[in-house]
Amino acid sequence: MPNTEFNLMPTIIGSMPHRDPVAACKLISRYLTELPAWPQLPMRSSRELMTAQYAEGFPGVSITEEGVSASHPEGWDHELEELYGAYITGDAAKYAISQDAAAGFYAFQTNHPEHPMGVKGQVEGPVSWGLSVKDELDTPVVYDEVLAEAAAKLLSLKVTWQEALLREISPRTVMFIDEPALTSYGSAYLPLSKEKIQSLLTEVLGAVKGIKGVHCCGNTDWTLLTDTSTDIISFDAYNYANSLALYPAEIRQFVQRGGAIAWGIMPNTIKGVEEETASSLKDRLEEAIAPFTREGLDFRTILRQSLITPSCGMAYMSEDAAEKLFETMVELTAKMRSRYL
């Protein structure tokens, strides 16, 4: 496993409320000097909504203000062959994310902290993406064997392309696969088997050269992730701290083999940011970690193999509240480090 000693480095999940990509990048550069991430800006354009952002190049895709859909027009199978051809030859540039779909990514190339300790990127996961995109019969493509595999391969190429450019900023890359849909695992909304979910995830995780993480912003069966090759489990520790604690033995094994936890302890709402302080969040974080120390994990080991993040994306905050979140998050890291590390 790669070096996952983050010592509570602060970073973000991805989305920010800004419409100006340079302003978003400057805020990131000011506060996230160790592990900056490029910002997704869905308020700037619907093309930057998570599913649309990674949809370009999918066979038969249609990207509109209303959302993303896939059909089987004439020549569809040729597009599918092209996608598989690029996947086999590693021609990721053919499926690059356009500037129109990721202004923040392009602005970040020239507006980032100097000499960071690492750099973070992100892509929507194949399960969430495949649930959001529907075919002509209004069926999510994740339930179509061929389309689900094609989606995993497309997202793998997006990760490969993105990571190569981020490596020019720092050789230590951290790539998150965002899978909010895993909160529905085991329900009628997501009747996929554990094996199918892990197989799709494994495909995209396998495209990551550096450190790989999976983010799920709610409650799920965390063995979905502990049983994969992921190096980081990222979760909403502000609202769902107890969800991870339901899997003490699995999380203990995960951390003992070098796995890291990204504690989404920062509230991603204006109200939450106004009400909480670095001190109150320090108490919450210590409380969230406590169940694992009772399982025999050393508290400081957990902290060394931890990141601090917002609970989820920040798109629906105000720009001022986003800056307050950054300030508090950096202060929380400093408090925890001076006390324990």
N, C-alpha and C positions, 0 to 999 in steps of 0.2 A: 504494500500500500504506500502511496506517496506521502510526503511529509504534510501531516494535517495539524501541525502545531500552529494554531492561529492566535492563541493567547487573547481571545475575546476581541479580535479585530472587528470593527464595525463595517458593515456594508449594506447594500439595499437589495431588495428582491428584483426590482426592475423599473416599474412604472413611476412616473413623477407627474405633478400637475401642470408643469410648464408647457407653454406653446413655443417658446423660444429655445431651441436646442442648445445654443451656446450658453445661455443663462443657466440652464439645468446643469450643463457640464461644469460651469464655473463653481456652482454650489457644491457639486460632488468633489471637485478638486480642492476646495477650501477645507472640507471636513473629512473626506474619505481618503486621506493621504496614503494609507497603507494598502487598502484593497478597494480601489475605486471600481465602479461598474458603469457601463454605458446606460443612459436613460431611455426607456420607452415612453413615448409621449402621445397617449391616446387622445388627449384634449386638443392636440394640434391637428389631428386628422383621424378619421375612422380607419384609414389604412394602417394606423399604428396600434389598433386594437390587436390583442394577442394573436387571435386566430388568423386575421387578415395579414398580419405582419410576416407570417411564415408560410403564406399560402401560394406565393408566386411560383409558377412552374409546375404545380400539381396538374396531372392530366385532366382535361375537361373542366378546369376550375373557372368559376365566375366570382369576382370580388366586387361587391357593390356597397353602398351606404347601409343597406339592410343586412348585409352579412356575406358569408362565403358559402358557395354551393359547388357541387361537382356533378357533371353530367357525362354522357357518353356520346359526344358528337362524332361525326365522321372524322377519321384520322386520330381518334382517341387512343387506339392501341399503339399507334406510332409514337405518340407522346409518352406512353408508358414504357415503350422500348427505349426511348431516348433517356428517360429517367434512370432505368436500370443500367443502361450503357455508361452513363456518367458515374453511377454508383460503383460499378465494377472497375472503371478506369481511374476513379478518384478525382474526376473533373468537377470539383465543388464550385469553382468559379462560375460555371454555367447556371448554377442555382443560387447565385448571390442574392442577398436581400437588397432591394433597390433603395436609393436615397429617399424616395417618396414614401417608402414604408418604414424607414428607420433613420430619420434625420438625426436623432440623438447618437446613433452609432457612428455616423460619419463625422459629426461635430466632435465627438469624443477622440477621434484619431489625432486631432491637433489641439484639443483642450482637455488635458488630463494632468494629474500630478506628475512631477518629475521623479523618476526612480521609485515607483511604488514597490512594495514588497510582493505584490501580485496584482492581477487584474481579473475582473469577473465579467462573464457574459451569460446569456440565458436564451433558452428556446422553449416554446410550448411543447409539452410532452405529447407523445403519439396517441395516448388514450383521450386526453382532454381535447386535442385538436380533432381527432377522429369522431368524437361525440358532437362537436360543434359544427362540423361540415356535413351537410345532408345531400343525398342524391336526388334524382328526378322523382323518386317515390317517397321522398321526405324521410328516408332512412339514414341514420348516421353512418358514415363510411367505415367507422370502426367495426361494424358488424359484417362488412363485406371482406372476405379473406384477402382478395387481390388488392382492394383499395387500402385496407389497413396496413398491409405490408408496404405498399407504395408510399403511404404517408410516413411510415417509420424511416424509409430510405430517403425521402425528401428532407425530413427533419435532420437526419444524420448528415446530409450534405450541407445543410444550413449551419450546423454546428461546426463542421470541418472548416468551412469557408470563414466563419466568424472567428474561430479560435486562431487560425493562421494569422489573421490581422492583429488580433489582440496580443499575440506572442511578440509582435514587433514593439509593443509597449513594455511588456514584461514576460520573461520566459516562464514565469509561474502563473499559469492560467487556471481559473476556477470556473467551470461551466455548470450552470444549474438547468435542470430539466423541470419545468413548471407543470405540475399535475394536480390542479385543483379538483378535477373530476374524481380523484381517488377517494374523496370524502363520501362518494355515493357507492363505493364498493360494497357488495353484499345486498344492495337494494334493487328494486325493480328497475330503477333508472340506469343501473349499470350491471346488466346480467352477464358480464364477461367472467371467465374463470381466472383464478389466480395465475395459472400457468400462462394464459394468453396475455394478461397484463404484463407479467414479468418478461415474457418473450419480446413484446413490443418495446418495453423499456430498455431491455438488454441491448437491442439493436442500436438505439440512439446513444446509450451510455458507452457502447463500444466504439463510437466515433470520436469520443473525447480523448485527447492525448494527455492532458493535464489532470487536475483534480476534478472529480465529477460529483455533483450533488443533485438531489431531487427535493423539490419544494412542494409541500401539500399544506394548504392553509386552513385545514380543519381537522376533524377527527377521522381516522382511518385505521385499518388493520396494518400496523407498522411493520409486520413481518413481510408485507408486500415489498418493502424496501430493504429490510435487514438481510433478506435472502438474495439480494442482487449485488452487483459489483460497485454500487455507489460508495463514495468515500464520505459523503455528508448527507445527513438527514436534516432538512430544513422545515420547521413547523411553527405554527402560531402559538407561541408560549404565553402570550398575553391572555387569550381567550380560552385556550384549550391545554393549559399546562398539564392537566391530569391525564390527557389522552396518551401521552408517551409513557407515563408512569404505569400504565396498564400492562406494559410489556417489559418488566424489569430485567428478566433473564436475557431476553434477546438484545436489549439495548446494552446491557453489560458486556455481552460477547462482542457486539458491534464496536463499542469503545475500546475494548481490550485488544481487538485486532487493528486498532488505529483509526477507527471511524470517528468522525467529528459531528457535533450537533450545532446547527445554526438556530439559536434561540430567538424566535420572533417575539421578543419581549416588549418592543416599542409599539404602543397603540398607533394605528394608522388612521385615526380620526381627529378632527380638529378638537373635539371635546376631550378626547383622551390625552392629547398632547398638552392641553391647557391644565388638566387636572393632575397629571402625574409629574413627578420630579425624578432626578437621577437617584435620589435616596429611596423614594417609594418603589421605584423599579428595581433597585438593588435588592430590596427585601423580597419582591416578587420573584426575582431570578433565583435567589438563594433558596426560596421555598420550592421552586420548580425543580431544582437540582437535588434537593434533599432526599427524595425517595431512592435515588440511584446510589447515594452514599450508603444507605441502609442495605443495599444489595452488594456491598463490598467494593464499590468503586471509590477511588481516592478523589476527594473534592477538587484538589488542584489539578489532577490529571484531566478531569472533565473540563475544567476551565481552560487548560492549555489546548485541548482539542475542541474548542468552541469558537463560534462566531456570534456576534450580536447583530440582529437585523430588525427592521420593522416587521409587524405580524404578517403583512402581505404587501401588495402594491400600494403606492401613495398617490395614485392618479386623482382620487376624489377629495383630496385635501386642498387647502389654499396654499399658495406659494409660501406665504409667511409661516403657516403651520408646518410645512415641510422643512423649512429652515430651522424652526424650533425643534422639530424631531431630530434633525441632524445634531444640533447643539447638545440636546439632552443625551442622545445616544453616545456621542464622543465623551461626554462627562461621565456617563455610566461606565464606559470602558475604563476610563482613568481611575474612577473610584474602586472598581473591582480589582484592577491591576495593583494599585497601591496597597490595598488591603490584603491581597492573597498571592500576587505573583511578583 
